[in-house]
Amino acid sequence: MSDEPRRGASGPSRRAGSLRASGIRRILQRAATMPDAVNLTIGQPDFAVPENVQRAAVDAIQSGRNGYSPNAGDPHLLDRIRQDLARDLGWSFGDPDGPGVLATTGTSGALTLAYLALLDPGDECIIPDPYFVSYPELATMCGASAVLCDTGEDGEMTAERVEPLITSRTRFVLFNTPANPNGVVASKRTCADLLDLCRSRGVVLLSDEIYDAFAFPESRTDACAGDPAIRRCPSPARLPGAEDTVLLIRGFGKTFGCTGWRLGYAAGPGWLVEAMVKFHQYTFVCAPTPLQHGAAACFDADMDPVVLEYQKRRDMIVERLGGLTHIAPPGGAFYAWVKVPEHLGMTGEQFTELAAGHGVLVVNGGVFSSKDTHFRISYATDPAKLAQGLDTLVGLMSQRAAV
């Protein structure tokens, strides 16, 4: 702790001063002043919440299910989560010493609880670079440090890249597939090797899979552990014995279009989930009760038509921009991580400013990475608008000299 005197009662804590404002939120504020721009910034699904899911939430509200749920979640939702994980991963939830499950206020809530439960001041966690914006800041909130793992041009967080970063202070490795900001889906080999590494070094593997069902067909597994009818992206949680090492985080907002409902869940080692529930009691208390009933109905919704529509948008981006620069291969989610062509002599922020001046909003890579060499496109937008924005980006990227 610093010896410098504390500020007066009206000033913020040092912890608050150590956090950076979200770069995405700054861009959203700018977008609000440019209503006619082609906005390719926010990961907000542009499809409707499935009708059966809407009905379940409305029915819960109208039938009076508006009070607190148990801290760990509504029993019906927890049962549906367990059933899905048993079919998908082959996990068994009958043993009191087996994995636990917790319904959370969004996947962000699950991440926050996991960081609080695992990190003491001075500890470290390893996160991918590029990363989702909250990953390093949550470590800062805990007085810990996030160590960046460069995922290279292919965007994969491999065991080979992670191993040199593990120290005696490492508490967990944070893995994200399909990933934000690059949409990369990890291979089965990457998942297996990373699980083996974490298991051998005694660290938790925290697998953020908020887009687990939003994987395109070529990135899906041939069959899942518990049910050959399920087709989802490869996951370290699907490997034998993973529930002792992997804390799995998944959610409902992105895949089912209900981001504002703020619902996710965590499943993994019982001791860790139990610790997260303690923090949940004193922070979020519980996830929104009537919306938990709506989320339970998500397991009955078929989102494949939506995913296939988004695959067409992904293909449009790769086709239009792939010949001009490098794009990490997006196998899921709804993002493309596009490198600014070197001949332009620009940083990601400079190119983002250039694009904004031509009416197209994207997010510069420095928001998600220690290197500002890329920009992120979100294609959760109308295909006609996306095509219009790509026309502009192609023109800017085709210039032969820095502007």
C-alpha positions in Angstrom: 0.0 0.0 0.0 1.3 3.5 -0.9 2.4 5.8 2.0 0.9 8.8 0.2 -2.0 10.3 2.1 -5.6 9.3 1.2 -7.8 11.7 -0.6 -10.7 13.3 1.2 -14.0 11.5 1.7 -15.3 13.0 -1.6 -12.6 11.3 -3.7 -12.6 7.9 -5.3 -10.6 4.9 -4.1 -7.2 4.1 -5.6 -8.8 1.0 -6.9 -11.3 3.1 -8.9 -8.5 5.3 -10.2 -6.5 2.3 -11.4 -9.2 1.1 -13.8 -9.4 2.2 -17.4 -12.7 3.3 -18.9 -14.0 0.8 -21.4 -12.9 1.6 -24.9 -16.1 0.1 -26.3 -18.2 2.4 -24.2 -16.3 5.4 -25.5 -17.0 4.3 -29.0 -20.7 3.8 -28.2 -20.9 7.3 -26.9 -19.4 8.5 -30.2 -21.8 6.4 -32.2 -24.7 8.2 -30.4 -23.5 11.4 -32.1 -23.4 9.7 -35.5 -26.8 8.2 -36.1 -26.3 7.9 -39.8 -23.0 6.0 -39.6 -22.6 2.3 -40.4 -22.1 1.0 -36.9 -20.0 -2.2 -36.8 -18.9 -1.8 -33.2 -21.2 -3.5 -30.7 -21.8 -7.2 -30.1 -25.5 -6.7 -29.8 -27.5 -9.5 -31.6 -29.9 -8.1 -34.2 -32.4 -11.0 -34.0 -35.5 -11.4 -31.8 -35.6 -13.4 -28.6 -37.3 -16.8 -29.4 -41.0 -16.6 -28.8 -41.0 -19.6 -26.4 -38.3 -17.8 -24.3 -40.3 -14.6 -24.2 -43.4 -16.4 -23.2 -41.6 -18.2 -20.3 -40.3 -14.9 -18.9 -43.7 -13.2 -19.2 -45.5 -16.1 -17.7 -43.1 -16.0 -14.7 -43.7 -12.3 -14.2 -47.5 -12.7 -14.4 -47.6 -15.7 -12.2 -45.8 -13.8 -9.4 -42.3 -15.3 -9.6 -40.8 -11.9 -9.0 -39.0 -12.4 -5.6 -35.5 -13.5 -4.8 -34.4 -16.9 -6.0 -31.9 -18.9 -4.0 -28.4 -17.4 -4.3 -27.2 -20.1 -6.5 -30.2 -19.8 -8.9 -33.7 -20.9 -9.5 -33.9 -24.7 -9.0 -35.7 -25.3 -12.4 -33.0 -23.3 -14.3 -30.2 -25.1 -12.4 -31.8 -28.5 -13.3 -31.9 -27.5 -17.0 -28.3 -26.4 -16.9 -27.2 -29.7 -15.3 -29.2 -31.7 -17.9 -27.6 -29.8 -20.8 -24.1 -30.2 -19.4 -24.6 -33.9 -18.7 -25.6 -34.3 -22.4 -23.0 -32.0 -23.8 -20.0 -32.7 -21.5 -20.8 -36.0 -19.9 -20.5 -34.4 -16.5 -22.3 -36.1 -13.5 -23.9 -34.0 -10.9 -25.1 -36.7 -8.5 -22.0 -36.8 -6.3 -21.9 -34.2 -3.4 -18.2 -33.8 -4.1 -18.8 -33.4 -7.9 -19.1 -30.2 -9.9 -21.3 -27.3 -8.7 -23.5 -25.0 -10.8 -24.3 -21.3 -10.2 -26.7 -19.0 -12.2 -25.1 -15.5 -12.5 -26.0 -12.0 -13.6 -24.6 -12.4 -17.0 -21.3 -14.0 -17.9 -19.7 -10.8 -16.6 -21.1 -11.6 -13.2 -19.7 -15.1 -13.4 -16.2 -13.8 -14.3 -16.3 -11.2 -11.5 -17.2 -13.9 -9.0 -14.5 -16.2 -10.3 -11.8 -13.5 -10.1 -12.9 -12.7 -6.5 -12.9 -16.3 -5.5 -9.5 -17.1 -6.9 -7.3 -14.0 -6.7 -5.6 -12.4 -3.7 -3.5 -9.2 -4.0 -0.2 -10.0 -5.7 -1.6 -13.1 -7.6 -1.5 -13.5 -11.3 -3.8 -14.9 -14.0 -3.0 -15.5 -17.6 -5.3 -14.1 -20.3 -5.2 -14.1 -24.1 -4.0 -11.2 -26.1 -6.3 -10.0 -27.7 -8.8 -10.2 -24.9 -12.3 -9.2 -23.9 -12.1 -5.8 -22.3 -13.0 -6.8 -18.8 -10.3 -9.5 -18.4 -7.4 -7.4 -17.3 -9.5 -4.9 -15.4 -11.1 -7.5 -13.2 -7.6 -8.6 -12.1 -6.8 -5.0 -11.2 -10.0 -4.8 -9.1 -8.6 -7.7 -7.1 -5.2 -6.2 -6.6 -3.8 -8.9 -8.9 -2.1 -8.8 -12.3 -3.2 -10.2 -15.7 -0.4 -11.6 -17.7 -0.9 -11.4 -21.5 -0.5 -14.4 -23.7 0.2 -13.4 -27.3 -2.1 -15.7 -29.4 -0.3 -15.0 -32.7 -1.7 -14.7 -36.1 -3.9 -17.8 -35.8 -5.5 -16.4 -32.6 -5.1 -19.7 -30.6 -4.1 -19.7 -26.9 -2.0 -22.8 -27.0 -0.3 -24.6 -24.2 3.0 -23.9 -25.8 2.3 -20.1 -25.6 0.9 -20.3 -22.1 3.5 -22.5 -20.3 6.4 -20.0 -20.1 4.0 -17.5 -18.4 3.0 -19.7 -15.5 4.7 -18.8 -12.2 4.2 -19.6 -8.5 1.7 -16.7 -8.4 -0.5 -18.0 -11.3 -4.0 -18.9 -10.0 -5.8 -19.5 -13.3 -5.6 -19.4 -17.1 -8.5 -17.7 -18.8 -9.5 -19.3 -22.1 -12.1 -18.0 -24.5 -13.7 -19.9 -27.3 -15.3 -18.8 -29.6 -13.3 -15.7 -28.8 -14.1 -12.0 -28.6 -12.6 -10.0 -30.4 -11.5 -12.4 -33.1 -14.2 -15.1 -33.4 -11.5 -17.9 -33.3 -12.6 -21.3 -32.2 -10.0 -23.4 -30.5 -9.1 -26.8 -31.9 -9.6 -30.0 -30.0 -5.8 -30.3 -29.7 -5.5 -26.8 -28.2 -8.2 -27.6 -25.7 -6.6 -31.0 -24.7 -3.1 -29.6 -24.4 -4.2 -26.6 -22.3 -6.2 -28.8 -19.9 -3.2 -31.1 -19.5 -0.9 -28.1 -18.8 -3.2 -26.6 -16.2 -3.8 -29.9 -14.5 -0.1 -30.6 -14.3 0.7 -27.2 -12.8 -2.2 -27.1 -10.4 -4.0 -24.0 -11.8 -7.6 -23.6 -12.7 -8.6 -23.4 -16.4 -11.4 -20.8 -16.6 -13.1 -21.5 -20.0 -15.3 -18.5 -21.1 -17.7 -20.0 -23.7 -20.4 -17.4 -23.9 -20.6 -18.1 -27.6 -20.5 -21.9 -27.3 -23.6 -22.5 -29.4 -22.7 -19.8 -31.8 -20.1 -21.8 -33.7 -20.3 -22.3 -37.4 -20.7 -25.8 -38.7 -17.1 -26.3 -39.8 -15.9 -25.4 -36.2 -18.2 -27.8 -34.4 -17.3 -31.1 -32.8 -18.3 -34.3 -34.6 -20.1 -35.3 -31.4 -20.2 -34.2 -27.8 -19.3 -36.4 -24.8 -22.7 -37.2 -23.5 -24.9 -37.0 -26.5 -23.9 -37.6 -30.2 -26.8 -35.4 -31.4 -25.2 -32.3 -29.9 -22.9 -30.3 -32.1 -21.0 -27.4 -30.5 -17.5 -26.0 -30.5 -14.6 -27.9 -29.0 -14.2 -27.3 -25.3 -11.7 -28.4 -22.6 -14.7 -29.1 -20.4 -15.6 -31.9 -22.7 -12.5 -34.0 -21.9 -12.5 -36.7 -19.2 -12.1 -35.5 -15.7 -12.3 -31.8 -16.7 -14.7 -30.9 -14.0 -11.9 -31.1 -11.4 -9.9 -28.4 -13.2 -12.2 -26.4 -15.5 -14.5 -23.7 -14.4 -16.9 -23.4 -17.4 -18.7 -20.1 -18.0 -21.6 -19.9 -20.5 -24.5 -17.6 -21.0 -27.8 -16.8 -22.8 -27.6 -13.2 -23.9 -25.5 -13.5 -27.1 -26.9 -16.8 -28.5 -30.6 -16.1 -27.7 -30.6 -12.3 -28.3 -31.4 -11.3 -24.7 -28.3 -9.5 -23.7 -30.2 -7.1 -21.5 -31.5 -9.9 -19.3 -28.0 -10.4 -17.9 -28.0 -14.1 -17.4 -25.2 -16.6 -17.4 -23.9 -19.5 -15.4 -20.8 -21.2 -14.1 -20.1 -24.9 -13.5 -17.0 -26.6 -12.2 -15.1 -27.7 -9.1 -17.5 -27.7 -6.2 -15.0 -25.9 -3.9 -14.7 -23.0 -6.4 -18.5 -22.7 -7.1 -19.1 -22.7 -3.3 -16.7 -19.8 -2.9 -18.3 -17.9 -5.8 -21.7 -18.4 -4.1 -20.4 -16.7 -1.0 -19.4 -13.6 -3.0 -22.7 -13.8 -4.9 -24.6 -13.5 -1.6 -23.0 -10.1 -0.8 -22.9 -8.6 -4.3 -25.5 -9.6 -6.9 -27.6 -11.7 -4.4 -29.2 -13.6 -7.3 -29.8 -13.4 -11.0 -33.1 -11.8 -12.1 -35.7 -14.4 -11.0 -38.4 -14.2 -13.7 -35.7 -14.0 -16.4 -34.2 -17.2 -15.0 -37.4 -18.9 -15.9 -37.1 -17.4 -19.4 -33.6 -18.6 -19.7 -34.6 -22.2 -18.8 -36.7 -22.2 -22.0 -33.6 -21.3 -24.1 -32.6 -25.0 -24.0 -35.7 -25.8 -26.1 -35.0 -23.1 -28.8 -33.4 -23.9 -32.1 -30.9 -21.2 -33.0 -29.2 -22.9 -35.9 -31.1 -20.8 -38.6 -29.7 -17.7 -37.0 -26.2 -19.1 -36.7 -26.2 -20.0 -40.4 -27.4 -16.5 -41.3 -24.5 -15.1 -39.4 -22.1 -17.5 -41.2 -23.1 -15.8 -44.4 -22.1 -12.4 -43.0 -18.8 -13.9 -41.8 -18.2 -15.2 -45.3 -19.0 -11.8 -46.8 -16.3 -10.2 -44.6 -13.6 -12.8 -45.4 -14.4 -12.6 -49.1 -14.2 -8.8 -49.2 -11.3 -8.1 -46.9 -9.3 -11.4 -46.9 -7.5 -10.5 -50.1 -6.4 -7.1 -48.7 -5.0 -8.1 -45.3 -4.8 -10.9 -42.7 -8.0 -11.9 -40.7 -7.8 -14.4 -37.9 -10.1 -17.2 -39.0 -13.5 -16.5 -37.3 -15.2 -19.8 -36.6 -17.9 -18.5 -34.4 -19.4 -15.6 -32.5 -19.9 -12.5 -34.7 -16.6 -10.7 -34.8 -13.7 -10.4 -37.3 -10.2 -9.3 -36.2 -8.8 -7.4 -39.1 -5.2 -6.3 -39.4 -4.6 -2.8 -40.7 -2.6 -3.2 -44.0 1.0 -2.4 -43.3 1.3 -0.3 -46.4 -1.0 2.3 -44.9 1.4 3.0 -42.1 -1.4 3.4 -39.5 -2.2 2.1 -36.1 -5.6 0.6 -35.4 -6.7 3.8 -33.8 -5.7 5.9 -36.8 -7.5 3.7 -39.2 -10.6 3.7 -37.0 -10.6 7.5 -37.1 -10.2 7.4 -40.8 -13.1 5.0 -41.2 -15.3 7.1 -38.9 -14.5 10.1 -41.0 -16.1 8.1 -43.9 -19.1 7.1 -41.9 -18.1 3.6 -40.7 -17.6 2.8 -37.0 -15.3 -0.1 -36.0 -13.3 -0.6 -32.8 -9.5 -0.1 -32.8 -7.4 -3.1 -31.7 -5.8 -1.2 -28.8 -9.1 -1.6 -26.9 -8.6 -5.4 -26.8 -4.8 -5.8 -27.0 -1.4 -4.5 -26.0 -0.8 -4.0 -29.7 -2.8 -1.5 -31.8 -2.4 -3.2 -35.2 -5.9 -4.4 -35.9 -9.6 -3.4 -35.7 -12.6 -5.3 -34.8 -15.8 -5.6 -36.9 -19.0 -6.8 -35.3 -21.3 -8.2 -37.9 -24.3 -8.3 -35.6 -26.0 -5.9 -38.0 -28.2 -5.7 -41.0 -26.5 -7.4 -44.0 -27.2 -4.5 -46.3 -25.5 -2.1 -43.8 -22.7 -4.5 -43.4 -22.2 -4.6 -47.2 -22.2 -0.8 -47.3 -19.6 -0.6 -44.5 -17.4 -3.2 -46.2 -17.5 -1.2 -49.5 -16.1 1.8 -47.6 -13.5 -0.3 -45.7 -12.3 -1.9 -48.9 -11.8 1.5 -50.5 -9.8 2.8 -47.5 -7.7 -0.4 -47.2 -6.9 -0.3 -50.9 -5.2 3.0 -50.8 -1.5 2.8 -51.7 -0.1 5.2 -49.2 -0.8 6.5 -45.7 -3.5 9.1 -45.5 
